[in-house]
Amino acid sequence: RISTGAPVPDGADAVVQVENTELLESSEDERVEIRIRICSKPKVGQDIRPIGFDISLGEKVLSSDERLGPAELGLAATVGVGELKVFEKPVVGVLSTGNELVEPGA
């Protein structure tokens, strides 16, 4: 088996999703799959995407003011960005020390 996004092994011309397979035999510790059954007939090129298929050259993938979460970090890694300049959102408080503040409309 290969994980999503992993290189396709040499000589392979299709990928069968794990949901379309049945595990028949594994090692005693269940770490190695020895035999599987493929439950659907694959077609040449099935579920194989060429490098750069989903993002065009020069396409903007993240904005400078975008909040970074797991999806955004994964996207950055996908396009080969290993480091990002970030800043923490500031916390602001207002403290009045005189009479310069008035009620709205006053």
C-alpha positions in Angstrom: 0.0 0.0 0.0 1.0 3.6 -0.5 -0.2 6.7 1.2 -2.1 9.5 -0.5 0.5 11.7 -2.2 3.3 9.2 -2.1 5.3 8.4 -5.2 3.8 5.5 -7.3 6.1 2.5 -7.3 8.1 1.9 -10.5 6.1 -0.2 -13.0 2.7 0.6 -11.5 0.2 2.2 -13.8 -2.9 2.5 -11.5 -3.8 2.9 -7.9 -6.6 1.0 -6.2 -8.1 2.7 -3.2 -7.9 0.7 0.0 -11.7 0.7 0.2 -11.7 -1.5 -2.9 -9.4 -4.1 -1.4 -9.7 -6.9 1.1 -6.9 -8.0 3.4 -6.5 -11.8 3.2 -3.2 -12.4 5.1 -0.9 -10.4 7.2 2.2 -11.0 9.4 1.7 -12.1 13.0 2.3 -8.6 14.3 -0.1 -7.3 11.5 2.5 -4.8 10.3 3.1 -6.4 6.9 0.3 -7.2 4.5 1.1 -10.4 2.7 -1.9 -11.0 0.5 -4.8 -8.7 -0.5 -7.7 -9.1 -2.9 -8.5 -6.3 -5.3 -12.3 -6.1 -5.4 -12.6 -3.9 -8.5 -10.8 -4.0 -11.9 -8.4 -1.0 -12.1 -8.0 1.0 -15.3 -4.6 2.3 -16.5 -4.0 5.7 -15.0 -6.7 5.3 -12.3 -6.1 7.6 -9.3 -2.7 8.7 -10.5 -2.2 12.4 -10.7 0.9 14.0 -12.3 3.1 16.3 -10.2 1.6 19.8 -10.2 -1.8 18.6 -11.4 -3.8 20.5 -8.7 -1.8 23.7 -8.6 -0.7 25.8 -11.6 2.7 27.4 -11.9 2.5 30.9 -10.4 -0.9 30.3 -8.7 -1.3 32.0 -5.4 -2.0 29.4 -2.7 -1.9 31.4 0.5 -2.4 35.1 1.4 -0.1 37.0 3.8 -3.0 37.8 6.2 -4.3 34.2 6.2 -4.6 32.3 9.5 -2.5 29.2 9.4 -4.0 25.9 10.4 -3.3 22.2 9.5 -4.7 22.6 6.0 -2.7 25.7 5.2 0.5 24.2 6.5 -0.1 21.1 4.4 -0.7 23.3 1.4 2.6 25.1 2.0 4.4 21.8 2.3 2.8 20.6 -0.9 4.4 23.5 -2.9 7.7 23.0 -1.2 7.6 25.7 1.4 9.3 24.5 4.6 9.5 27.8 6.5 6.9 30.7 6.8 7.3 34.1 8.4 4.4 34.5 10.9 3.3 36.9 13.5 1.1 36.5 16.5 -2.2 38.4 16.4 -1.9 41.3 18.9 -4.1 41.6 22.0 -5.2 45.2 22.4 -6.8 46.8 25.5 -8.1 50.4 26.0 -7.7 52.2 29.3 -9.1 55.6 29.8 -7.2 57.8 32.3 -9.3 61.0 31.9 -12.4 62.5 30.5 -11.4 62.4 26.8 -13.9 59.6 26.1 -17.6 60.5 25.7 -20.7 58.5 24.9 -21.5 58.1 21.2 -23.8 61.0 20.0 -23.0 63.2 22.9 
